[in-house]
């Protein structure tokens, strides 16, 4: 059974090499140190072999075995255990319940002084020694019928016992790491620290029912055979850092070759992953009874022969998992491989595995997972684009990775003609390229990314096509233009031309769409867009070339080519208004709109523009008057524009306009305004009062005409209007009611004394009561105001006199013996200035020092 081929079983020592002609010889124990393999047999022999690795013609690992020596120990008992002490070149042997030490090369016994270890049932070497002596080996020994463990050191010439640690029960098996002893007692497992004396019970186990397994697998970590067919992990604190693996109830030996746990039972070798606790491989192996790992090498033995479990390279295992689409297992194994692979090599491997995993999930339509793996694996996005036919530009230098990251030829091979899948793959690529484009992942190949994105947007009708072309992009024009044309994206093609500096081609394309020569409904307001484009276009030749086309289409919109752009007076290199006005002579509506733009919006202060606009307004009004079909609303709107300009502007030629409208009896109000601009108020008021007979208009005229002048000018203008009302020599005589209303509404404007002199004596006072009351109130207010002003002036004068007296104070004494505080020279004349506090200083010193001004004084002395 195999879900992952993690190991291969390779023969190492054949049956004949161990027993020769003897039939009853069995292997009892094994030890491996580098290339040296030692076997202990049941006939009290130690066999020494040299293992040489080599690769077969098929690329598989094999071993050449050379038997160097075999040695009889003379005890007629099986050799129960062998442990190598390579630093001492010694082999520690357990045989007939006694520990002896032999030379690793000659296998001859080495005389040792010190403690004699007899009655030993088990021992183990401390692979994490605590003594710090490189030329001794620490070991723990279990003695028969003793509830204790002896801690010993083996030196080149002696064995020395350091400590005896008592245990609750008779130990059956043990393993040692640093100060921590992991023990299998008769009824339970426990961990004991022989330095501190602390212990931790782990879980119960019946040693009489089944052989215990206690295996050190790393620093302060052990593997134990637990009830229920479980392989349990425990550290020095009794905590499991890995989940248990479920192996056979009849496991007799176990070893760890990270990230796998290898277990041996009566008929099989099983391989479980420490990462996900799943069974990965099962090898049939009969009569096995020994399984140990030596520095990463897993050695397996039956009673007659020895085999090596050779781990396959992790890279090959990962590729096998990927080939069977087991992505998560492959990624888990890849992360575990980090501890066995150099950092730089691992980084390269990890990225590639992530990319491969991404393509597998991509093919399974698991797009979210694929995107994440592509991102973490820093995929060259062109590997993905290359799957989509024709998306990469012809100028791209990209070639696919070798060996390939996936098994797909292209998108057609992947989807087998399923159009729904095709669209899903395209939507994914659009999403992924959009993210790549906004990150640093596209550095170095923006042209490939942007061109592919443009093609996808075009063929799928994606709304982001215009955003791409309107922003900074690297789309290849030679590839993109035919693609946009093929998919009838003519407006987008114009944007592409514009981005590449080909404004003439862009305008040509858009004009064809507006004229109906090409069909593209992307922008219903394309005409307005083209006009707006021309209004900001810096190529004036293009502007003039297309302006007439725009004005022929719609003068009101077309004139925005000129009204939206800066004038030459505002920004150099722009259109001159005089040139535009000349050009627009044949487009009356556009000319009017352009002049309105210059005068009313831009507020250009040029007489010719104001006069031209006023003339056009007047001609428009006169034309409507002469046209029978014109409506009152049209005439009223036109007159309002004319009247507004006549009132607000001071730059037009008044006499020219008066000549234009002089003969029209309907434009009396406009004539009055023009007379007002010429300071001919009598003529204006005569028109308003006697011809139009509109007292409200006359009063409004006075307010308008005096708005920018002082109160005296305003008063005179209102008195002039009053005189017109009271003139008895005009047809119809004096307009008494209008005069009374004028006075009563504007009492604060008139000089009451002058008014009373003008009024006829027969007028009654009640008629003028509002005026008189207002005039009296204004007079009283003015008198009170003047009194307040006089009072304030007096108070200010008094304060100034007080301040002057305060500064003058008493006499200031100066003499030729008294020095100036600023220059320390004496005074030669009585004129001086005073600092605050009355200290005299020279006037020129005070001026140069810039201190607070204090009135000059003449000193006494």
C-alpha positions in Angstrom: 0.0 0.0 0.0 1.5 3.4 -0.9 0.1 6.9 -1.1 3.6 8.3 -1.1 6.7 6.4 -1.9 8.9 7.7 0.9 11.4 4.8 1.2 12.9 2.0 -0.8 14.0 -1.2 0.8 17.5 -1.9 -0.3 19.4 -5.2 0.7 22.6 -4.5 2.6 23.9 -7.7 4.2 22.8 -11.1 2.7 22.1 -14.2 4.7 25.2 -16.0 3.5 27.4 -13.1 4.7 26.2 -13.6 8.2 25.8 -17.3 8.9 27.8 -18.9 6.1 27.0 -22.7 6.4 25.4 -22.4 9.8 21.7 -22.6 9.8 20.8 -21.7 13.3 22.5 -18.4 13.5 20.2 -15.4 14.1 20.9 -11.6 14.2 20.1 -10.3 17.6 21.2 -6.6 17.5 22.7 -4.1 15.1 24.8 -0.9 15.3 25.9 1.4 12.6 28.6 4.1 12.8 29.2 5.9 9.5 30.0 3.3 6.9 30.6 0.6 9.6 27.9 -1.9 10.4 28.1 -4.2 13.4 25.9 -7.2 14.0 25.5 -9.2 17.2 24.3 -12.8 16.8 22.9 -15.5 19.0 26.1 -17.5 18.9 28.0 -14.8 20.7 29.7 -13.3 17.6 30.2 -9.7 16.6 30.4 -9.2 12.8 31.9 -6.1 11.3 30.9 -5.0 7.8 31.9 -2.0 5.6 29.0 -0.5 3.6 29.8 1.4 0.4 27.0 3.2 -1.3 26.8 3.3 -5.1 24.2 4.1 -7.8 23.0 1.5 -10.2 22.6 1.9 -14.0 18.9 2.6 -13.4 19.8 5.4 -11.0 18.9 3.6 -7.8 20.9 3.4 -4.6 22.6 0.1 -3.7 25.2 -1.1 -1.3 28.5 -3.0 -1.7 29.1 -4.9 1.5 32.6 -6.0 2.6 33.0 -8.2 5.7 36.0 -6.9 7.6 36.0 -9.1 10.7 34.0 -11.3 13.0 34.8 -12.0 16.7 33.7 -14.6 19.2 33.2 -13.2 22.7 33.4 -16.6 24.4 30.3 -16.3 26.5 28.1 -18.7 24.7 25.2 -16.3 25.0 23.5 -14.1 22.4 24.9 -10.6 22.0 21.9 -8.6 23.3 22.9 -5.0 22.5 25.7 -3.0 20.7 26.4 0.7 21.0 29.2 2.5 19.3 31.3 5.1 21.1 33.1 6.6 18.1 35.0 9.3 20.0 36.7 6.4 22.0 36.8 4.0 19.1 35.0 1.6 21.4 32.0 -0.7 21.0 29.9 -1.2 24.2 28.5 -4.7 24.3 25.7 -6.2 26.4 26.1 -10.0 26.5 25.1 -12.5 29.2 23.8 -9.6 31.4 27.2 -8.0 31.5 28.6 -4.9 29.8 32.0 -5.2 28.1 34.0 -2.8 25.9 35.7 -3.9 22.7 37.8 -2.1 20.2 35.8 -0.9 17.2 38.5 -2.0 14.7 39.9 -5.2 16.2 36.8 -6.2 18.2 39.3 -7.2 20.9 38.1 -6.7 24.5 39.6 -3.6 26.2 40.5 -3.9 29.8 38.5 -1.4 31.9 38.9 -0.5 35.5 36.3 1.0 37.7 32.7 -0.3 38.0 31.9 -3.8 36.8 28.4 -3.8 35.3 26.8 -7.2 35.7 23.2 -8.3 35.9 22.3 -5.7 33.3 19.0 -6.0 31.5 19.1 -2.9 29.3 21.3 0.2 28.7 21.3 3.3 26.5 23.7 6.0 25.4 23.1 9.6 26.1 23.1 11.3 22.7 22.8 14.7 24.5 25.6 14.4 27.0 25.8 16.7 30.0 29.4 16.1 31.2 31.1 18.2 28.6 33.9 15.7 28.2 34.3 14.8 24.5 36.3 11.6 25.4 33.8 9.8 27.4 30.3 8.4 26.8 27.4 8.8 29.2 25.0 5.9 29.5 22.1 4.7 31.7 22.0 1.1 32.9 19.1 -1.0 34.2 20.0 -3.9 36.5 18.0 -7.0 37.1 15.8 -7.1 40.2 16.7 -3.5 41.1 14.2 -0.6 41.1 16.9 1.8 40.0 18.8 3.2 37.0 22.6 3.7 37.2 24.2 6.7 35.4 27.7 5.8 34.2 30.4 7.2 32.0 32.6 5.0 29.8 36.2 6.3 29.4 38.9 4.8 27.3 40.2 2.8 30.1 37.5 2.6 32.7 33.7 2.6 33.5 32.7 5.0 36.2 29.3 5.1 38.0 28.1 8.7 38.6 24.7 8.3 40.2 22.0 5.8 41.0 18.4 6.9 40.5 15.6 5.0 42.2 12.4 4.2 40.3 8.9 3.3 41.5 9.1 -0.1 39.6 11.5 -2.3 37.8 12.4 -0.6 34.5 11.9 -2.7 31.3 13.3 -0.2 28.7 14.7 3.3 28.8 16.1 6.1 26.7 18.3 9.0 27.9 18.5 12.7 26.8 20.5 15.1 28.8 19.3 14.7 32.4 16.0 13.2 31.3 15.4 9.5 31.5 12.3 8.2 29.7 11.4 4.8 31.3 9.0 2.0 30.5 8.2 0.5 33.9 6.2 -2.7 34.3 2.9 -0.8 34.4 3.5 2.7 33.0 5.7 5.1 31.2 7.4 8.0 33.1 10.0 10.7 32.6 12.5 11.3 35.3 15.1 14.1 35.7 18.0 12.6 37.5 19.5 16.1 38.2 16.5 17.6 39.9 14.8 14.4 41.0 11.5 15.5 39.5 9.4 12.9 37.6 6.3 13.0 35.4 4.0 10.0 34.9 2.9 9.7 31.3 0.3 6.9 30.7 -0.2 3.2 31.7 1.3 0.4 29.7 1.5 -3.4 30.4 5.1 -4.5 29.6 4.3 -8.2 30.2 1.6 -8.1 27.5 3.6 -6.3 24.8 7.2 -5.2 24.4 7.5 -1.5 25.2 9.1 1.0 22.8 11.1 4.0 24.2 12.8 5.9 21.5 14.7 9.2 21.7 13.8 11.1 18.5 15.2 14.5 19.2 16.3 16.9 21.9 14.2 16.2 25.0 11.6 14.3 22.9 10.7 10.6 22.9 8.5 8.2 20.9 6.6 5.6 22.9 4.3 2.7 22.1 1.0 3.4 23.7 -2.1 1.2 24.3 -4.5 1.0 21.4 -1.9 0.8 18.7 -0.8 4.4 19.1 2.6 5.9 18.7 2.8 8.7 21.3 5.2 11.6 21.5 6.3 13.2 24.8 8.8 15.8 25.7 10.7 16.3 28.9 7.7 18.0 30.5 5.4 15.1 29.6 3.7 17.2 26.9 3.1 15.9 23.4 4.1 18.3 20.7 2.9 16.1 17.9 -0.4 14.3 17.4 -0.1 10.5 17.9 0.2 8.2 14.9 -2.1 5.1 14.6 0.0 2.1 13.9 -0.4 -1.7 14.4 -1.2 -3.2 17.8 1.7 -5.6 17.2 4.5 -3.1 16.6 7.8 -4.4 17.8 10.2 -1.5 16.8 10.0 2.1 15.6 12.3 4.8 14.3 12.0 8.4 13.1 13.3 9.7 9.8 11.8 13.2 9.7 9.1 13.8 8.8 8.2 10.1 9.0 7.7 7.6 11.7 8.7 4.1 10.6 7.2 1.2 12.5 7.9 -2.6 12.3 5.4 -5.3 13.1 5.2 -9.0 12.4 4.7 -8.7 8.6 4.9 -5.1 7.5 6.9 -1.9 7.7 4.5 1.1 8.0 5.4 4.7 7.3 3.3 7.5 8.9 3.7 11.2 8.5 4.4 13.3 11.7 2.8 16.2 9.9 -0.7 14.9 9.3 -0.4 11.5 11.1 -1.6 9.7 7.9 -0.3 6.4 6.7 1.9 7.1 3.7 3.5 3.8 2.8 3.4 0.1 3.7 6.1 -2.4 2.9 5.7 -6.1 3.2 8.5 -7.5 5.4 8.4 -11.0 6.9 10.3 -12.1 10.0 11.5 -8.6 10.8 12.5 -8.0 14.4 15.0 -5.1 14.4 14.5 -1.5 13.2 16.7 1.4 14.2 17.8 4.7 12.8 21.4 5.8 12.8 22.1 9.4 11.9 19.3 9.5 9.4 19.9 6.0 8.1 17.1 3.5 8.9 18.4 0.0 9.2 16.0 -3.0 9.2 16.9 -6.6 10.0 15.3 -10.0 10.0 16.9 -12.8 11.8 19.1 -13.6 8.8 19.7 -10.4 6.8 20.0 -6.7 7.0 18.3 -4.1 4.8 18.5 -0.3 4.5 15.3 1.8 4.2 16.6 4.5 1.8 14.5 7.7 2.0 13.6 9.1 -1.4 14.6 12.7 -1.9 11.9 15.0 -0.5 11.7 16.8 -3.8 10.8 13.6 -5.6 8.2 12.8 -2.9 6.7 16.3 -3.3 6.5 16.0 -7.0 4.8 12.6 -6.7 2.2 14.2 -4.4 1.7 17.0 -6.9 1.4 14.6 -9.8 -1.5 12.9 -7.9 -3.0 16.4 -7.2 -2.6 16.1 -3.4 -1.7 19.8 -3.0 -2.1 20.2 0.7 0.1 17.2 1.5 2.7 18.4 -0.9 2.8 21.9 0.7 2.9 20.4 4.2 5.8 18.2 3.2 7.6 21.1 1.5 7.4 23.2 4.7 8.7 20.3 6.7 11.6 19.9 4.2 13.0 23.3 5.3 15.0 21.8 8.1 16.8 19.4 5.8 17.5 21.7 2.8 19.9 24.8 2.7 18.1 28.1 2.9 18.7 29.4 -0.6 17.8 26.0 -2.2 14.7 25.7 -0.1 13.5 29.2 -1.1 13.8 28.2 -4.8 12.1 24.9 -4.2 9.3 26.4 -2.0 8.4 29.0 -4.7 8.3 26.4 -7.4 6.1 24.0 -5.4 3.7 26.9 -4.6 3.5 27.8 -8.3 2.9 24.2 -9.3 0.2 23.9 -6.6 -1.4 27.1 -7.9 -1.6 25.7 -11.4 -3.2 22.4 -10.1 -5.9 24.4 -8.2 -6.2 26.7 -11.2 -7.0 23.7 -13.4 -9.6 22.6 -10.8 -11.3 26.1 -10.8 -10.2 26.7 -7.2 -9.3 30.2 -8.1 -9.0 31.8 -4.6 -6.5 29.1 -3.5 -4.6 29.3 -6.8 -4.3 33.1 -6.6 -2.9 32.8 -3.1 -0.3 30.3 -4.1 0.7 32.3 -7.2 1.2 35.3 -5.0 3.2 33.5 -2.3 5.2 31.7 -5.0 6.0 35.0 -6.8 4.8 33.5 -10.1 6.0 35.2 -13.3 2.5 36.2 -14.4 3.4 35.5 -18.0 3.4 31.8 -17.2 -0.3 32.2 -16.6 -1.0 34.6 -19.5 0.8 32.2 -21.9 -2.1 29.7 -21.3 -4.5 32.1 -23.0 -4.0 32.1 -26.8 -2.8 35.4 -28.4 -2.9 37.4 -25.2 0.9 38.0 -25.0 2.1 40.6 -27.4 4.1 39.4 -30.4 7.1 41.4 -29.1 7.2 39.5 -25.8 10.4 37.6 -25.2 8.8 35.2 -22.7 9.4 31.5 -22.9 7.8 29.0 -20.5 9.6 27.6 -17.5 11.5 24.3 -18.0 10.7 21.9 -16.5 7.1 23.0 -16.9 5.0 24.1 -14.0 1.9 22.4 -15.3 0.6 19.9 -17.8 -1.7 22.2 -19.7 -1.1 23.1 -23.4 -3.4 26.1 -23.3 -6.8 27.2 -22.3 -8.5 25.2 -25.1 -6.9 22.0 -23.8 -7.9 22.9 -20.3 -11.6 23.6 -21.0 -12.2 21.1 -23.8 -14.5 23.6 -25.5 -16.7 24.3 -22.5 -17.5 28.0 -23.0 -18.7 28.5 -19.5 -15.4 27.4 -18.2 -13.6 29.6 -20.7 -15.4 32.6 -19.3 -14.6 31.6 -15.7 -10.9 31.3 -16.5 -11.0 34.7 -18.3 -12.7 36.4 -15.4 -10.1 34.9 -13.0 -7.2 36.2 -15.2 -8.8 39.6 -15.3 -9.0 39.7 -11.5 -5.5 38.4 -11.1 -3.9 40.7 -13.6 -5.7 43.7 -12.0 -4.1 42.8 -8.7 -0.7 42.1 -10.2 -0.8 45.4 -12.1 -1.4 47.4 -8.8 1.5 45.7 -7.1 5.3 45.2 -7.7 4.8 41.7 -9.2 4.6 43.1 -12.8 8.0 44.9 -12.6 9.9 44.3 -15.8 7.0 43.1 -18.0 4.3 45.8 -17.7 3.8 45.6 -21.5 2.8 42.0 -21.4 0.4 42.5 -18.4 -1.3 45.6 -19.7 -1.6 44.3 -23.3 -3.1 41.0 -22.0 -5.5 42.9 -19.8 -6.6 45.2 -22.6 -7.3 42.2 -24.9 -9.4 40.5 -22.1 -11.3 43.7 -21.4 -12.0 44.1 -25.1 -13.3 40.7 -25.9 -15.4 40.4 -22.7 -16.8 43.9 -22.9 -15.4 44.7 -19.5 -16.2 48.1 -18.1 -12.6 48.7 -17.0 -11.3 48.9 -20.5 -11.7 52.7 -20.6 -10.2 53.1 -17.1 -7.1 51.1 -18.3 -6.6 53.3 -21.4 -7.3 56.5 -19.5 -4.6 55.8 -16.9 -0.9 55.2 -17.2 -0.5 52.0 -19.1 2.1 50.0 -21.2 -0.3 48.5 -23.8 1.6 47.7 -27.0 0.0 49.7 -29.8 0.9 47.3 -32.6 -0.9 44.4 -30.8 -3.7 46.3 -29.1 -5.0 48.4 -32.0 -6.0 45.5 -34.3 -7.6 43.7 -31.3 -9.7 46.7 -30.4 -10.8 47.1 -34.0 -11.6 43.4 -34.3 -14.0 43.7 -31.3 -15.5 47.1 -32.5 -14.1 49.0 -29.6 -13.5 52.1 -31.7 -13.8 54.7 -28.9 -11.3 52.8 -26.8 -9.0 52.6 -29.9 -9.1 56.4 -30.0 -8.1 56.5 -26.4 -5.2 54.2 -27.2 -4.1 56.4 -30.0 -4.3 59.5 -27.8 -2.2 57.8 -25.0 0.4 57.0 -27.6 0.5 60.7 -28.8 -1.5 60.1 -32.0 -4.2 62.6 -31.4 -5.0 63.0 -35.1 -5.8 59.3 -35.4 -7.8 59.4 -32.3 -10.0 62.3 -33.5 -10.4 60.7 -36.9 -11.7 57.6 -35.2 -14.1 59.5 -33.0 -15.4 61.7 -35.8 -16.3 58.6 -37.8 -18.3 57.3 -34.8 -20.2 60.6 -34.4 -20.9 60.7 -38.1 -22.2 57.2 -38.1 -19.5 55.7 -40.3 -18.5 53.4 -37.4 -20.8 51.8 -34.8 -19.8 52.0 -31.2 -22.2 52.9 -28.4 -19.6 53.1 -25.7 -20.3 56.8 -25.2 -23.7 58.3 -26.2 -22.2 61.7 -25.5 -19.2 61.2 -27.8 -19.8 64.5 -29.6 -19.6 66.4 -26.3 -16.5 64.4 -25.4 -14.7 65.3 -28.7 -15.6 69.0 -28.1 -14.2 68.8 -24.6 -11.1 67.0 -25.9 -10.5 69.7 -28.5 -10.9 72.4 -25.8 -7.9 71.0 -24.0 -5.9 69.9 -27.1 -2.5 71.7 -27.3 -2.2 71.0 -31.0 -3.9 74.2 -32.4 -3.8 72.8 -36.0 -6.0 69.9 -34.9 -8.3 72.4 -33.1 -8.8 74.6 -36.2 -9.1 71.5 -38.4 -12.0 70.1 -36.4 -13.7 73.2 -35.2 -15.8 73.8 -38.3 -17.0 70.2 -38.1 -18.1 70.7 -34.5 -19.8 74.0 -35.2 -21.7 72.5 -38.2 -23.0 69.8 -35.9 -24.1 72.0 -33.0 -23.0 75.7 -32.6 -24.0 75.8 -28.9 -21.9 72.8 -28.0 -19.2 73.3 -30.6 -18.3 76.8 -29.4 -17.1 75.1 -26.1 -13.9 74.3 -28.0 -13.1 78.0 -27.5 -15.0 78.8 -24.3 -13.5 76.0 -22.2 -9.9 76.7 -23.1 -7.7 79.4 -21.7 -7.4 82.6 -23.7 -4.0 83.8 -24.8 -4.1 86.5 -22.1 -4.4 83.9 -19.4 -1.9 81.3 -20.7 0.7 81.5 -23.4 0.4 79.3 -26.4 -3.4 79.4 -26.5 -5.9 80.9 -28.9 -6.2 84.6 -29.4 -9.8 85.8 -28.9 -9.6 88.2 -31.9 -8.7 85.2 -34.1 -11.6 83.2 -32.7 -14.1 86.1 -33.2 -12.9 86.5 -36.8 -13.3 82.7 -37.3 -16.8 82.7 -35.8 -18.2 85.4 -38.1 -20.1 82.8 -40.1 -21.5 81.1 -37.0 -23.7 83.8 -35.4 -24.9 81.8 -32.4 -21.5 80.6 -31.6 -20.1 84.1 -32.0 -22.7 85.4 -29.5 -21.9 82.7 -27.0 -18.2 83.3 -27.3 -18.6 87.0 -26.7 -20.8 86.3 -23.7 -18.0 84.1 -22.4 -15.4 86.8 -22.8 -17.5 89.6 -21.4 -19.7 88.1 -18.8 -17.7 85.1 -17.6 -14.0 86.0 -18.2 -14.7 89.7 -17.5 -12.2 90.8 -20.1 -12.1 94.6 -20.0 -11.8 95.4 -23.7 -14.1 98.0 -25.4 -14.4 96.2 -28.7 -15.7 92.9 -27.0 -18.3 94.8 -24.9 -19.4 97.0 -27.9 -19.6 93.9 -30.2 -21.7 92.0 -27.7 -24.0 95.0 -27.1 -24.5 95.5 -30.8 -25.3 91.8 -31.3 -27.8 92.0 -28.4 -29.4 95.2 -29.9 -29.5 93.6 -33.4 -31.1 90.6 -31.9 -33.8 92.7 -30.2 -34.4 94.8 -33.3 -34.7 91.6 -35.4 -37.3 90.2 -33.0 -39.3 93.5 -33.1 -39.4 93.3 -36.9 -40.3 89.7 -37.0 -44.1 89.0 -36.7 -43.6 85.5 -35.6 -41.5 86.4 -32.5 -43.2 85.8 -29.2 -43.4 88.2 -26.3 -41.2 85.8 -24.2 -38.5 85.8 -26.8 -38.5 89.6 -27.0 -38.6 90.0 -23.2 -35.6 87.6 -22.8 -33.6 89.4 -25.5 -34.3 92.8 -24.0 -33.3 91.6 -20.5 -29.9 90.6 -21.8 -29.4 93.9 -23.5 -30.6 95.9 -20.5 -28.3 94.0 -18.2 -25.3 94.6 -20.3 -26.1 98.2 -20.8 -26.3 98.8 -17.1 -23.4 96.6 -15.9 -20.8 97.5 -18.5 -19.0 100.8 -18.8 -16.8 99.9 -21.8 -19.1 99.9 -24.8 -19.5 102.8 -27.3 -22.6 104.6 -26.1 -23.2 106.8 -29.1 -22.9 103.8 -31.5 -25.6 102.0 -29.6 -27.8 105.1 -29.4 -27.7 105.4 -33.1 -28.7 101.7 -33.5 -31.8 102.0 -31.3 -32.7 105.7 -31.7 -35.6 105.0 -34.1 -37.2 102.3 -32.1 -40.1 103.5 -29.9 -40.1 100.2 -28.0 -36.6 100.6 -26.7 -37.2 103.8 -24.6 -35.8 102.1 -21.4 -32.6 101.1 -23.2 -32.3 104.7 -24.6 -32.7 106.1 -21.1 -29.9 103.8 -19.8 -27.6 104.9 -22.6 -28.3 108.6 -21.8 -27.5 107.8 -18.2 -24.1 106.3 -19.2 -23.4 109.7 -20.9 -24.4 111.6 -17.8 -27.4 113.0 -19.7 -29.8 112.4 -16.8 -32.3 115.1 -17.9 -32.9 113.3 -21.2 -33.1 109.9 -19.4 -35.6 111.2 -16.8 -37.6 112.9 -19.5 -38.0 109.6 -21.4 -38.9 107.7 -18.3 -41.3 110.2 -16.8 -42.9 111.8 -19.8 -42.6 109.2 -22.6 -42.8 105.9 -20.7 -44.7 107.5 -17.8 -43.1 105.0 -15.4 -42.4 106.6 -12.1 -41.1 103.4 -10.6 -38.6 103.0 -13.5 -37.5 106.6 -13.0 -36.9 106.1 -9.3 -35.0 102.9 -10.0 -32.9 104.8 -12.6 -31.9 107.3 -10.0 -30.8 104.6 -7.6 -28.9 102.8 -10.3 -27.2 105.9 -11.8 -26.0 107.0 -8.3 -25.0 103.6 -7.0 -21.3 104.2 -7.5 -21.3 107.9 -6.5 -21.4 109.7 -3.2 -24.4 110.9 -1.2 -24.3 114.4 -2.7 -24.5 113.0 -6.3 -27.4 110.8 -5.3 -29.2 113.7 -3.7 -28.8 115.9 -6.7 -30.1 113.2 -9.0 -33.3 112.7 -6.9 -33.8 116.5 -6.7 -33.5 116.5 -10.5 -36.3 113.9 -10.7 -38.4 115.9 -8.3 -38.0 118.9 -10.5 -39.1 117.0 -13.6 -42.2 115.9 -11.7 -43.0 119.5 -10.6 -42.3 121.1 -14.0 -45.6 122.7 -15.1 -44.5 123.5 -18.6 -44.6 120.0 -20.0 -47.7 118.5 -21.6 -50.0 117.4 -18.8 -48.5 119.7 -16.3 -46.9 118.9 -13.0 -47.2 115.3 -11.6 -48.2 116.0 -8.1 -49.0 112.4 -7.0 -45.7 111.1 -8.3 -43.8 113.9 -6.6 -45.5 113.2 -3.3 -44.8 109.5 -3.5 -41.2 110.1 -4.4 -40.7 112.4 -1.3 -42.5 110.2 1.1 -40.6 107.0 0.0 -37.1 108.6 0.0 -37.2 111.2 2.8 -33.6 110.4 3.9 -32.2 111.2 0.4 -33.6 114.8 0.0 -32.4 118.1 1.5 -35.6 119.1 3.3 -34.8 122.9 3.0 -34.4 122.7 -0.8 -37.5 120.6 -1.1 -39.7 123.1 0.9 -38.5 125.9 -1.3 -39.6 123.9 -4.5 -43.0 122.9 -3.3 -46.1 125.0 -4.1 -47.5 126.9 -1.2 -50.9 125.4 -1.6 -49.8 121.8 -0.7 -51.1 120.7 2.7 -48.9 119.5 5.4 -50.7 116.2 6.0 -50.0 115.3 2.4 -46.3 115.4 3.1 -46.4 114.1 6.7 -44.3 110.9 6.0 -41.6 113.1 4.2 -41.6 115.7 7.0 -41.4 113.2 9.7 -38.6 111.4 8.0 -36.8 114.6 7.3 -37.2 115.8 10.9 -36.0 112.4 12.2 -33.0 112.5 10.0 -32.2 116.1 11.1 -32.5 115.2 14.8 -30.3 112.1 14.2 -27.7 114.1 12.4 -27.6 116.7 15.2 -27.3 114.0 17.9 -24.6 112.3 15.9 -22.6 115.4 15.5 -22.9 116.2 19.3 -21.7 112.7 20.1 -18.8 113.2 17.7 -17.9 116.6 19.3 -18.1 115.0 22.8 -15.7 112.2 21.8 -13.3 114.6 20.2 -13.2 116.7 23.4 -12.7 113.6 25.5 -9.8 112.5 23.3 -8.2 115.9 23.5 -8.5 115.9 27.2 -6.9 112.5 27.4 -4.0 113.6 25.2 -3.4 116.6 27.4 -3.4 114.4 30.5 -0.9 112.0 28.9 1.3 115.0 28.0 1.3 116.3 31.5 2.0 112.8 32.9 5.0 112.4 30.7 6.3 115.9 31.5 6.3 115.1 35.3 8.8 117.1 37.4 12.1 118.7 36.4 14.8 116.6 34.9 18.3 117.5 36.1 21.2 117.2 33.7 24.7 118.5 34.1 28.1 118.2 32.5 29.0 115.7 35.2 25.9 113.5 34.6 26.3 110.7 32.0 23.8 109.3 29.4 22.5 105.8 30.4 22.9 104.6 26.8 26.3 105.9 25.7 27.7 106.9 29.1 29.0 110.2 27.8 28.2 113.5 29.6 25.6 116.1 28.5 26.9 119.1 26.6 23.5 120.8 26.1 20.2 120.8 28.0 18.0 119.1 25.4 17.5 115.4 26.2 15.0 112.6 26.1 13.7 110.6 29.0 13.5 106.9 29.4 10.6 105.4 31.4 11.3 106.3 35.1 12.7 109.7 34.2 16.3 108.7 33.3 17.8 111.3 30.8 19.5 110.2 27.6 20.9 112.0 24.6 18.2 112.5 21.9 20.5 110.9 19.2 21.1 107.9 21.5 17.4 107.5 22.1 16.8 107.7 18.3 19.5 105.1 17.5 18.4 102.7 20.2 14.8 102.6 19.0 13.3 102.6 22.5 9.7 103.5 23.2 9.1 107.2 22.2 8.9 109.6 25.2 8.3 113.3 24.7 11.5 115.4 24.5 12.1 117.7 27.4 14.6 120.4 28.3 16.6 119.6 31.3 17.5 121.9 34.1 20.9 122.3 35.3 
